[in-house]
Amino acid sequence: MLKSDHPFEIALQQHDASGACAHCHRAAVENATPQKIRLLLTVLGLVLLFAGVECAVGFFSHSLALQAEAGHMVADGLALGLALGAAWLTRRAALGTASRQLETIAALANGLGLVAIALGVGWEAVERLQSPPSEILSVPMMVTAGFGLGINSLNAALLHDSSHQDLNLRGAFLHVIADAVSSVGVIVAAIAVWALDWLWADGAVSLLVSVLILVGAVPLIRESSAALLSEWRSPRPGLHGSAGSCSQGTDRGGETS
């Protein structure tokens, strides 16, 4: 291809190159977003499905630690749902001011829900430590927690590669890692109950899980609250700016005509 030294043709070639780069970037984003949505849907389905299994087995085996882990997974499912909603809004190209505010309010509600779950589990854990149950079925507890560790490890493997480039997926990845750590704690408690008859271990691990939930909720509440205050205090050019620009454009059009 021959290159021209004419300034106009050089500028035209640079414009075509920048336009092609922008088109490639836009195409890459559009191709990546459906993949991210499918990935989050897969992880969310696995998390919520097994949270139901853990809750049922927790009631059956009288294990508060397993019930707390189920609550932790449900809470993380809500966080994954927020990540999925953000990815869907990106796909729909609807990330305006109202969409961002709704997403931030949802994140704040998610954080407050996490605090409520953590306080409820912690209260039950303290009562369980003061008066341990007469019986805990350690084998179903151990088997279910082992499957939970496998599910959480699978989810972490699915999210790991994409978590380095995407902050949204990184948050989901960290939630899944917290679930895996909780599963390990439940397995340790089940072994302690089975081998040493330490019924108090169930309440101790439940208290640990509640602390993990609370630690994860505090940054979410702080960041979402700061984002909401920043959006509410900032000037909103919205209608005035667009109207002004339109009127200016009309005036210029009139002057030109």
Secondary structure, DSSP 8 states (H G I E B T S, - for coil): ------HHHHHHHHHHHHHHHHHHHHHHHHHHHHHHHHHHHHHHHHHHHHHHHHHHHHHHHT-HHHHHHHHHHHHHHHHHHHHHHHHHHHHTT--SHHHHHHHHHHHHHHHHHHHHHHHHHHHHHHHHHHS--S---HHHHHHHHHHHHHHHHHHHHHHHHHHTT-HHHHHHHHHHHHHHHHHHHHHHHHHHHHHH--THHHHHHHHHHHHHHHHHHHHHHHHHHHHHHHHHHS---HHHHHHHHHHHHHHHHHHH-
